[in-house]
Each structure stands twice: as C-alpha cells, then as structure tokens.
Amino acid sequence: MSLARNIANLPNGDDAPLFGCRALINFNGTGTIAIRDSANVTSLSDNATGKYTITFDKAMKDANYVVVCGNTYNRMAHTQQNDSSYTRSTTQCQVGSNSSGGYFDPPYMEISIFQ
C-alpha cells in the first residue's frame, strides 16, 4: 500500500505526511538504571546524576533526528541542545533530567526518537 493511499484512509481524512518513531525507551533512572521497555535501543548508560546515553540498535540516517524527552515529575528533560557537553550521532544520543536544583535521577524517563 502506498503512503498516499494509507493517508487517505486515516479517520480524519488528514493528508499531512506521517513520520514514524524510530526508537523509544522507558527506563528507571534511579539506583542501578534499568530499561523497562524499548524499541531499536541496544543499550543504556548512566553517565552521571541525571545524564544518560542511549545507543541505537539500527543507526539513524543522520544526526538530525528529533528527541522527545519526559520524566516522572514533568520537570525538564532534554537532549544535548541544552548542554554543550552532550553528543549526538547516528548511533547514540545523550539525554538528561534536571530541575531548578540541578540534575537528578528520576524513577521514570521516557524518550522517543523521530526522523
């Protein structure tokens, strides 16, 4: 089925382009970090308090993907745009969780990657 045909069958008749989630992860950021569920993620690393590296199973086509972050307390969760020490590549990205008091390890972090 072509994408055009697929879009035509959407319930609201919207013809805007569809973009799929390329990777996602839900993990425990406190104590010993643990992945609860993920897709296209091969590993998770704990870099420091509130800072993590996500490594993809299948690489992105380039490093210009969109990272959407959230955490338990709905405080600021972000990618390297907010911290110049973070890196991003086709195979991994770094994310963090902070509040006005600084970085913290949240019980839940949820990350989605779109490209």
Secondary structure, DSSP 4 states (H G I P E B T S, - for coil): --HHHHHHTSTT---SPP--EEEEEEEE-SSS-EEEEEESEEEEEEEETTEEEEEESS--SSS--EEEEEETT--EEEEGGG-TT--B-SSEEEEEEEETTEE---S-EEEEEE-
